[in-house]
């Protein structure tokens, strides 16, 4: 039928990504698909990174996000956006783990266990 997808007919990697995207969307998160290596405008990159164009330009000027110019227009590769999102997610995870460790130590001291 038109408009249906036979999941078993898809390659495993495609099926896994599609199911992940559907699950993520079902849990209320935004899902965006971008081709590897695609040159993104500053508006597109900023939107995917959840920041303003001004903040993106500042991060690019500081060298924290790799970018290049096409004329006067700023471009960021989709690979760099993914790298930045991954780094941000790793940093957030590490910060949460550190906070949990500090909180556990504080609770242990308060309970007189240390």
N, C-alpha and C positions, 0 to 999 in steps of 0.2 A: 504494500500500500504506500501511497505517497505520504510523506511526512513522518514515516516511522523509521527507526533505526534498529537493525538487527545487531544487538551487542555482540553476539557470538561470532559475527562475521568480521568484526573489527580486530585489528592487531592488538595484542595484549597491552602494549604501552598506551595506545590511543584509548582503549577501553578504560584503563586505570585512570588516565587523566580526565576523561569525560565523567566517570563516576565520582571522582574527587571534586570536580567542578560542580556537579549537580548537588552533592552533599553539602559543599560549602555554601552554595546559593540557598539551599533549603534551610540552612542554619542562620540565614539572614545576612550573610556576607556578600560583598560585591565580588564578582568574578570577571576577569578581563583576560582575553587571549591576545598575545602579541607575538609576532614572528621573531625568531632569534636574529640578532644583528640588524633589525630594522632601525633606521634613523627616525627618532621621534622628535617632534617639535618641542619647544620648551613648555607649551601648554599641555601637550600629551604627557610628557615626562613628569611634570609637576602634578598633574592629576593622578597619575598612577602612584606617585610617591606620597600623595596626600599632603601637599604643601603648595604654597603660592609660587608663582613664577619668579617673584622677587627673591624669595628664600632659595629657590633652586639656583638662580643666577649667582647668588652669594656663595653657595656651596661649590659651584663650578669655579668661580673666581679664586676660592681658597684651595682648589685642587682636591677637594673631598669627593667630588663627583666628576668623572672624566667627561669632557664635552669638547665640541669643536664648533667652528663658525662656518656657515654657508652664507657668504656675504655678511650681512649684519645679524643674521638669524642664528640663534643658539640651537645646536642639535645634540642630543644625547642618545647613544645606542640603547636599544632595548636590553641588551646584555648588561650594560652598566646599571640600568634601572633594577634589574633582577639582582645584581650583585649588591646594590645598595639596600634593597629590601631584605635580602638575606642577612647582610651584616647587621641591619637594624634589628631584625628578629633575633639574631644570635645575641646581640647586646642586651635586648629586652629580657631574653631568657636568663642570661647570666645575672642580670640585675635582680630578677625575681628570685633566683636561687640564692644569691647573696643575702637578700633581705630575709628570706625564709630561714637561713642559717643564723643570722643575727637575732631574729625573733626567737628561734628555738633556744639559743644560748641565754637570752634574756629571761625566757620562761623557766629554764632550768635553774638559773641563779635565784629567781624569785621563789621557786619551790624548794630551794636549799639543796638541790641535787649536785651542785658543783662546789 
